């Protein structure tokens, strides 16, 4: 089921990131009193009254320089970050894209500073959308601030919703209204149950559309050397040796601060949606440029959503012959950079010439099949007990981790529940060790696996008894 999206927009320093962190229940967005801190969109899952949705935090929409020159008050005179002025159009383009992709838009303002020209500019932008928009006056921490918030009715919206993101005042009522405005929960039209959905991801101009065309065998997508030619996701169904495959080509994900205003709006949200719904992600890396910080950003998005992956080092034909002889060294560097995904297959291809492209779909389908592998319970427990004996966990305040029982409780990705004496005793390094031992039985190529540690019932009962005494 595709989750609806709720975008938080507004001028800088009205509390968007504080509100975002409160709704998702963790500090994902950087919170600062300095306007311009948030530049890229941040996307995370939120839930209220059983309804799940994706929440999008955006950078503050500033008054454009032309507006300031015209004599309109720009807003509170808080200095921007040193280089933020140059990013005004870029941040604005990100916010506009978030609005275009959202199902509900939250227009956040600041009751403590009152109505500004920047608020008016955001309002003018939102009047052009047909999406439901809720005008929210934040920082109404007192009854006096509640009264001050009424000036925002000047913006022409039907109602002003008052909250305090910092203290939680009014947030529950606002969430109730957001959930009412979300589109009805419907299962998206699904392809055949046996179809494998493969998303093609990567930075702009790494050859995603060229790869799609090569795999499909026709000019299904526009191929252009101009970065960002692809604006929308293109779903293409093919039959590969009897297996139905849905290929999804997505727009390139740009580096931070590189999205230009106007026509060049890259669909980061659509790429995120494609990843969310994919079985396998093909992550393209430019062989000439090498792996970049943005490649790592996309890889992190894939790993976070539990999607299987194959890394494709594209444009291998453009690498000088001497360097092509160092394939092993290049792969070692890629694996070092992507060490949080040690399970990924790496292929060196050329979408332009067809070099090794015939290996892409078989590898992706092998990875897709691994998402549904199951380990027999007895074999799993024997492996974990041997792991404990061969490498005992370090003690924490004189206590050692005990694993009583383990079972596989899910697939896509494979998920294992381990009953232990105390989940707090599991260090992340030991968790990685146990994951590697499980992969010694089944490699689960290209596929993340999840370990969930739960306190054994007798341990929970014992701790509860101690508290009662």
Secondary structure, DSSP 8 states (H G I E B T S, - for coil): ---EEEEEE-STTSSHHHHHHHHHTS--S---SSTT---S-EEEEEEETTEEEEEEE-------HHHHHTT----S-----TTGGGGHHHHHHHHHHHHHH-SEEEEEEETTT---HHHHHHHHHHTT--SEEEEEEE---SHHHHHHGGGGGGG--S-EEE-BTTTTBTHHHHHHHHHHHS----------TT-EEEEEE-STTSSHHHHHHHHHTS--S---SSTT---S-EEEEEEETTEEEEEEE------TT---STT----HHHHHHHHHH-SEEEEEEETTT---HHHHHHHHHHHHTT-EEEEEEE-GGGS-HHHHTTHHHHHHHHHHHTGGGTT-EEEE-BTTTTBTTHHHHHHHHHHHHHTT----HHHHHHHHHHHHHHS----BTTB---EEEEEEEETTTTEEEEEES-GGG--HHHHHHHHHHHHTT---TT---EEEEEE-HHHHHHHHHHHH-
